[in-house]
Amino acid sequence: MRRKALRVAARAVEERINADRSDHVGPVFPCACGKPARFCGRRTKTFESVLGPLAISRAYYHCGACAVGFCPRDHTLGLADGSLSPGVLRMVGHVGALVSFQEGQELLRDLAGVDLSIKHVERAAEKLGREIAADEKNIVEPPLPNGVLPETLYLGLDGTGIPMRAEELEGRSGKQSDGTSKTREVKLVTVWSAEKRDAEGIPIRDEGSVTYSAAIESATQLDTDVVPSAFATRVQREATRRGFAHAKRRAWLGDGAKWIWNIADEQAPDAIQIVDRFHVNERLSNTGKAIYGHGSDLEKRWTHERCTELKAGKIDDVLAALAVHAGIKEARQCSEYIQTNRLRMRYGEFHAAGLCTSTALVESGCKYAIGKRLKQGGMFWTVSGGNAIIALRCCRISGRFEDFWERRAKRAA
């Protein structure tokens, strides 16, 4: 019954639009190149709308100077970029950001009565994602000067691999037994605030404060490079959008990866740098297993004591305990890791100051923002397609989709 009503409404809209011939403004119409385009009759094209298919008649102009044909009505109705109406494209954007293309096709059909092929959903979602990726690079609007910023802003970096098509992995080394790779790394920057505290005084993420930006792009940068790496530039854009540099207190979190701290030193040298405490706990646990054997009482007690010392900021005690077992490779490596990052492990001071010392939100962001959408069974991505859907998803879950859509509508107008 509902679909029948939509079809009736579609025919009414179609008849009304086609009865209006005002898009024929004369024998010529100015082309984007500046030359006059010649009227070549009317052309009919079927567009998919929220009401169903609409066969729209449009005045068609052709420019001999640049050999381009166009229909002014397509721009007026927001149909110039394909065969989907803006309303249907919005729907595709939502489902493409949240679920697989097949699930998206089923949702569009079952919930909205919009019948598109899976491939059409894929192409439209990726095209929209590329628009969003370009928009993200161009729109870097810091908070208003009189806007209220949280007292503390946190910025965290991490990476996660996504499965790629074979042609995207040629010549790349990896962790497979034969030295090849099955994935490419997506690097993610997350910004959030945590002004509230739980009963134990541990910071709690403020609702709606988390934003994400990510892509398959390099963070590698040589000392001789004039411009920052692609990912470092992304981090700077996201920090600017969130007003990170203007917060009273800034904390930069990550694991021990050098590229994370290189970007931090370059972009926010005065920010508090914090290594994820649970990442260090994991290293201590692995060291305990290497010393005493997995699951033994001695291993459990040793690991518990070291993690307790670490949480209290007693780094010298942890290093002294590791020095006893310097003959074991894991103990030496753990000691070197802690000594390199000890200023980022002042957990006693950090806790007393009410600061987050965990990147759990960043790591869960890798799973939520990237893994949940792009690491499902049977998925293999190209760099272009993966980055398009990453941009679409980050925009959607960061609460920026409506702002993007408003800008897009203004540009089309």
N, C-alpha and C positions, 0 to 999 in steps of 0.2 A: 504493500500500500504506500509506504514511504517513498520507495523508488519510483513508483508511478507518479506520485505528486511532484517529485523532483524533475522527472522528464517533462511534465506539463509546464513546470516553471521554466525549464531550460528552453523549451520551444517558444515560450512567450518572450523571454529575454533575447533569444536569437532573432525573432521576427522584429522586435523593436530596434535592435542594433542595425539589422540589415535594411530596415526601412529608412534609416538615416544615411544619406549620401553626402553629408557635409565634409567628409574626408577627401572628397574630390574638390580641390581648391582651384583648379584650373589646369591648363595644358602643361605647366611646368611647376616644379616644387624644388626649393633649395636643398641640394645634397649636403652632407656633412663636409664634403671636400670644398664647398664653396661654389661649385658649378651648378647650373640648373639641370634637374632631372626631368625627363619627359614622361608624361602620363601614358601608360600602356594598357589601359583597361582595368577591369576589376578581377581580382583573384579570390577564390574561396579556399579557406583552410579550416580544418577542424581542430578545435582546441579542447582540452580536457578541463572542465570547470568543476566547482563543488556541486553544481547542479547536474552535471553530466556533460556529454559531448556537445559542443556548440560549433555549428558550421557558419563561420563569419565571412561575409563578403567585404573585401577591402580594396580601396583604390591603390593601384600598383604603379610606382614610378621607377624609372631606370635611368641611371646616370651614365652617359656615354664616356665621360672623362675618366671615371675610375671603375667603370664596368660593374657597378653595384646596383642592385635593385632593392627597394624597400617599400613598406606600407606604413604611412603615417599613423593609421589607426592602431597598428600593433603597439606603437610607443604610447599612444593615448590610453590604451587599455592595459598597459603593462604586460603585453604579450610578445614583446620583441625578442626575447631570449630563448624561445622554444615553443613547444606546443602545450605548455601547462599554464593555467591561469595563476596569478599571484597567490590566490587562496590555496590551490592544490600544491603549489611549490612550497608554501609554508608547511603544509602537512607532511610533504616528503622530507623537508628539513627536520621536522620533529622526529619522525620515525627513523630516518637515516642516522640521526645522532644517538638514538637509544637502542635500536635493535638491528639484527641482520637485515639485509635487503629482502630476503624471502619473507621474514616475519613482518617487515614493513609493508610489503606488497599485500600480505594477508590482512593486516590491520586496516589499510586504506580501503580495501574491498569490503571487509566485514563491517567496519564502523562508519565509514563515510560513503560507501557505495561508489568509490573511485576505483575503476578497474584499469590498472597499469601493469605492464609486464615487469618481472623482476629486474630485467636489464634496464628498463626505462627508469625504474626507481633508483638503481645504482648510478646511472649516468647523471640523472638530475641531482641526486644528493651530492655526488662528487663535484659537479659543476658549481653547485651552491657553496660547497665547502671551499672550493678554490676562491670564490668571491669573498668569503669570510676571511680566508688567509690573507688575501690582498688588503682587505679592510683593516685587519689587525695590524698590519705593517704601517698603514697610513693614519690610522686614528689612535693617537697616543695623547689622551686628554688627562692631565693631572687633575686632582681634586680642586675644587674652587678654593680660593685663598681663605675665605671665611668658613670653609667646611670644617666639620669636627672630625679629627682623626683619633683613632684609639691611641692610648698612651704608648702601647707597645705593638709594633708590627713584626711579624715573623715572615721570613722568606726561606723556602727550602728547595733544594735541587735533588733530583734523582733520575735514574734511567731504568728502562725496562725493554726487553726485546719483544718484537712482534714477528710472526712468521711471514716470510717473503717468498715471492715467486723465484724460481731458479735463476731467471735471467737477471734479477736484481742482486744476486749473490756471487756472480762470476768474479773470480780473483780475490774474494774476501776470505780471510782466515777466520777460524772460529773454534768452538769447543768440542766439535764432533771428533770421534776417534780418528778420522782421516784428516783432521785439521781444517775441515771446511765449516761453514756456518749455515744455519737454517734461519737465522733471524737478523734483523737490523735493530739498532737501539733507538728508541724514542726517548728523548730527553725532556724532562718536565720541570717547570718552575711553578711553585705553589706559594701563594701569599695569603696570610690569614691573621686574625687577631684572637686573643684569648684573655679577655679581661676578667672573666668570672673564675671562681675557684671552687673545688669540691671540698668535702669535709676535711680532707687531709691537706688542703692548701695547694693542691695540684691544679695548674691552669686548665680551664675547659674552653674548647674552641667556641667562639661566639657564632651563634646561628646566622647563616647567610653571609659570613665574612670570607669564605674561601673562594679563591679564583684560581684558574688553571690556564697555562699556556704551554704548548708542547709541539714537537715536530721531530721527524727523523732528520737531524742536522748535526753538524759537527760542532764540538766545543774546543777543538784543537786550535791552539794559537802559539805561534813562535814569537820570541822576543823581538824579532825583526819585522813582524807584521805591523802594517800601518793601521789597519782597521781591526776591530774585534771580530771574533768568530761569529758565525751565524747564530749560534745558540746564546752566546754572551749578549749579542744585540737584542735577542728576544727577551732575555732576562731584564735588560735595561728598560725595554718598553713596558714590561709588566710592572716593574718597580715604579716607573714613572706614573703609570695609570693609577696605581694604588697609593701614591704619595709616600712611598717607603722612606725616601730621603728626608721627609719633613716630620716623621714621627719622632716623638720625644726619645723613645728608646727603640732600637732596631736590633733584631737578632737574626743571624744567618745560620741555618742548620743544614747538616748533611752528614754523610758517612766520611770515611777517610780518603775518598778519591781526590787526587791532586787537582783535577780540573775544576772541582767545586770551589776549592779554596783559592785557586788562581783567579777565578771570576770574582770571588768575594773581595780579595785584596785589591783588585783593580777597580771595582765599582763601589764598594762600601768599606773602605779601610777602617772606618771608625765604628762599624757595627760589631756587636758581640758575636763571636764565632763559637758555635757549639757543635761538637760531634755527638751524634745520636748515642745516648748511653746504652741502649739495648743492643746496638751494634757492637759496642765494646764488650758488653756482657757475653755476647755470643762468641767473641774471640777468646775471652777468658774460659768459657765453657769448653771450647774445642781444645784449648791448651790443657785444661784439667784432664780431659779424656786421654790426651797424648801422654800425660805424665803418669796417671794412675789406672788408665783403662776405663772404658765406657761402662757406666752404671755402678762402679764400685763406691763404697761408702766414703773412702778417702777422696775420690774425685768429686763427689757431691759436696763434701764438707769444704774442701779446698776452694772449689768454685764459689760456694756461698760466701766464704770469708772474703775472697777477692772482690766479689761484686758488692758486698757490704762496704768494704773500704773504698771502692770506687765511688759509690753513691755519696759517701761522706766527704769525698774530695781528697782522700788520703793516698795520693798518687805515689808518693815515695814508698809507702808500705807495700803497695801493689808491685812496684818495680823491684823492691827488695825480695819479695816472695818469688818473683819470676827469675831473679838472678841466681837463686839457689839451684834452679834447673836449667842453667844456661847451656848445658850440654845437649839439650833437646831442641830441635829446630823450631818447633811451634812456640816454645817459650821465648826463644831469641826473637822470633818474628813479632810476637805479641809485645815484647818489651820495646822493640824498635818503633812499633806502631804507636804505642802509648807515649814514648818520649818525643816523637815527632809532633804529636797532637796534644801534649799535656796542657797547654794553655787553653785548649778548647774543651778540656775535661775537668774544669773547676766546678764540679757538680755541687759541692757543698755551698759555694758562693751563689751559683745559679739558682739553687732551690731556695736559699735564703732571700734572694731577690724576687722570687715568684716567677721565674722564667721556665718555659718549656725546655726539657732536655731530651725530648724524643721526637724523631721524625716519623712517628707512626702515621700522622696525618698525611705526610708526603708519600710514604710507602703505600698507604691505603689509596692515595690519589692515583698512584700508578695502576693499581688494580681497578679502581672505580672509573677513572677518566680514560684509561687506555685498555687495560686487560679485559674488562667486562664487555667492551664493544669490539675490540680488534683481535682478541686472542681466543675466539671461539673455535670449536672443532671444524676443520675443513677450510678455514680461512687462510688465504695466502695473498699478500698485498704487493702492489707496486709502490714505489716511493711516492709517486704522484697521487695515486688513489688513497694510500694510507694517510698521507699528510692532509688531504682534503677532508677525510672523515674525522681525523684528529682535530682539525680546526673547527669543524662543525660541532663536534661533541663538546670541546672545551668551551666554545661560545655558548652552547645551550646550557651546560651544567654550571657555568659561571654566572648565569643570569643576565647575559648580554645579548640574547637572541632578539629580543624586542627592539633594543636600541639599534642593532644592526639593520633590522627590517625597516625601521623608520628612515634610516639613512638611505637605504636602498630605494625605498619608495620616492624619496625626494630626488635622488639622482635620476630615476626613471622619468619623473615629472619634468 
